[in-house]
């Protein structure tokens, strides 16, 4: 089935619905949902929509009809597919907001909302991110997202957040790190080449001709 990317009107419709009175107060807004679904799209194995839609909504919205429910859910599923396609392309990833944090402690910037959604997606699919030999590399790449989200009290994160210059330098890496994380998690480790056995060659039988590479 041919994938139909969301157009501007559909994106606006989805954004308006997620900000409407029909959803729970803890429902993700569009920017948070975008971050959340970006993390799921990076994950080597993404959960089914039936698993992640309840996370986006928090509670089932007050849909006016079954038709509206199917339509809104379909918009979210298509947004997820759009993000997958974007990550799989060679184009630069575009974060849907300005790369900046709020200076008002009572107000979140869109990037902070996006990053909090992203980190929720990471934790929702956590075992695919950290249960490998790439765990340390992944954790290092995630630091700017942690800084941007404002959700973490780790000493390193707090030290960066205390400096406006350090914070900006750190979060500026996010668009590139999206691509980096996708490549890290989707690239298979290099397979060791098995030594070849050459029948008829003197001294080759029973010998190992290659050295094991270091892990």
C-alpha positions in Angstrom: 0.0 0.0 0.0 1.4 3.4 -1.0 2.2 5.7 1.9 0.6 9.1 1.8 2.5 11.7 3.8 0.5 14.1 5.9 -0.1 17.4 4.2 -0.2 20.8 6.0 -3.9 20.7 6.6 -3.8 17.3 8.2 -0.8 18.3 10.4 -2.8 21.3 11.6 -5.9 19.1 12.2 -3.9 16.7 14.3 -2.3 19.5 16.2 -5.6 21.1 16.9 -7.2 17.9 18.1 -4.3 17.1 20.5 -4.8 20.6 22.0 -8.6 20.4 22.2 -10.9 19.7 25.1 -11.6 16.2 23.7 -8.4 14.9 25.1 -7.1 14.3 28.7 -5.1 17.1 30.3 -2.1 14.8 30.2 -2.4 13.9 26.6 0.7 14.7 24.5 0.4 17.8 22.4 1.6 17.6 18.8 5.3 18.5 19.5 5.5 16.0 22.4 3.9 13.3 20.2 6.3 14.1 17.4 9.3 13.6 19.8 7.7 10.4 21.2 7.1 8.9 17.7 10.6 9.9 16.5 12.1 7.8 19.3 9.8 4.9 18.4 10.9 5.3 14.7 14.6 5.1 15.7 14.0 2.0 17.8 15.1 -1.2 16.0 11.7 -2.8 16.9 8.8 -0.3 17.3 5.7 -1.3 19.2 2.4 -1.6 17.4 0.1 1.4 17.3 -2.3 -0.4 19.7 0.5 -0.2 22.2 1.7 3.4 21.7 -1.6 5.2 21.0 -2.7 4.9 24.6 0.6 6.5 25.7 0.0 9.5 23.4 -3.6 10.0 24.6 -3.2 9.1 28.3 -6.9 8.3 28.3 -9.2 7.6 25.3 -10.3 11.0 24.0 -14.0 12.0 23.8 -14.3 11.2 20.1 -17.6 12.4 18.4 -17.8 9.1 16.5 -16.0 5.9 15.6 -15.2 7.6 12.2 -13.5 10.5 14.0 -11.5 8.0 16.2 -10.3 6.1 13.2 -9.4 9.3 11.4 -7.3 10.8 14.2 -5.6 7.5 15.0 -4.8 7.1 11.3 -3.2 10.6 11.2 -0.9 9.6 14.1 0.0 6.3 12.4 0.8 8.2 9.2 2.9 10.7 11.2 4.9 7.8 12.6 5.4 6.4 9.0 6.4 9.9 7.8 9.1 10.0 10.6 10.3 6.5 9.6 10.6 7.5 6.0 12.5 10.7 7.0 15.0 8.8 9.1 15.5 6.2 6.4 16.2 8.9 3.8 19.5 10.7 3.4 18.0 14.1 4.2 18.8 15.9 7.4 16.3 15.3 10.2 14.2 18.4 10.9 13.2 19.1 14.5 9.7 20.7 14.4 10.6 23.6 16.6 13.3 26.1 17.5 16.4 24.6 19.2 16.1 26.6 22.5 15.1 26.1 26.1 12.9 28.4 28.1 14.3 30.9 30.5 11.1 30.9 32.4 11.0 28.0 35.0 7.2 28.0 34.8 7.0 27.7 31.0 8.4 25.0 28.7 9.8 25.7 25.3 8.6 23.6 22.4 12.0 21.9 22.3 11.6 20.9 26.0 8.2 19.4 25.2 9.6 17.6 22.1 12.6 16.3 24.1 10.4 15.1 27.0 8.2 13.2 24.4 11.4 11.8 22.8 12.8 10.5 26.2 9.4 9.0 27.0 9.7 7.1 23.7 13.2 6.0 24.6 12.0 4.6 27.9 9.0 2.9 26.3 11.3 0.9 24.0 14.2 0.9 26.4 15.4 -2.7 26.0 16.1 -2.1 22.3 18.2 1.0 23.1 20.4 -0.3 25.9 20.6 -4.1 25.8 23.6 -4.3 23.4 27.3 -3.5 23.1 26.2 -0.1 21.9 24.8 1.0 25.2 27.6 3.4 26.2 27.5 5.1 22.7 23.7 5.4 22.9 23.8 6.9 26.4 26.4 9.4 25.3 24.2 10.5 22.4 21.2 10.9 24.6 22.8 13.5 26.9 21.6 16.5 24.9 18.0 15.2 24.8 18.2 14.8 28.6 19.5 18.3 28.9 16.8 19.7 26.6 13.9 17.8 28.3 14.6 19.3 31.7 13.4 16.1 33.3 16.6 14.8 34.8 18.4 15.8 38.0 21.7 14.0 37.2 24.7 16.2 38.2 26.1 16.3 34.7 22.8 17.4 33.3 22.3 20.1 36.0 25.8 21.5 35.5 25.1 22.0 31.7 21.6 23.5 32.4 23.2 26.1 34.8 25.2 27.5 31.9 23.3 29.1 29.0 26.3 28.7 26.7 26.8 25.1 27.6 23.1 24.3 27.2 22.9 25.9 23.8 26.1 24.2 22.6 24.7 20.8 23.9 21.2 21.0 22.4 22.4 22.3 19.1 23.7 18.8 18.4 20.2 17.2 18.6 19.3 17.2 14.8 22.5 15.4 13.9 22.3 13.1 16.9 18.8 11.9 15.7 20.5 10.6 12.5 23.5 9.2 14.5 21.2 7.3 16.9 19.3 5.9 14.0 22.5 4.6 12.3 23.9 3.3 15.6 20.8 1.3 16.5 20.0 0.1 12.9 23.5 -0.9 11.8 24.4 -4.5 12.4 27.8 -5.1 14.2 30.5 -6.1 11.7 30.5 -9.8 11.3 33.8 -11.6 11.8 35.0 -13.2 8.6 35.4 -17.0 9.0 38.8 -18.4 7.8 38.5 -20.2 4.6 39.6 -23.8 4.1 41.5 -24.4 0.9 41.6 -28.1 0.1 44.8 -29.3 -1.5 46.9 -26.5 0.0 49.8 -27.9 2.0 49.4 -27.3 5.7 46.0 -25.7 5.4 44.0 -28.5 6.8 43.0 -28.0 10.4 44.6 -24.6 10.7 42.9 -21.4 11.5 44.2 -18.7 9.2 42.5 -15.6 10.7 42.9 -13.8 14.0 39.9 -13.0 16.1 39.2 -9.3 16.1 39.0 -7.5 19.5 35.6 -6.6 20.7 
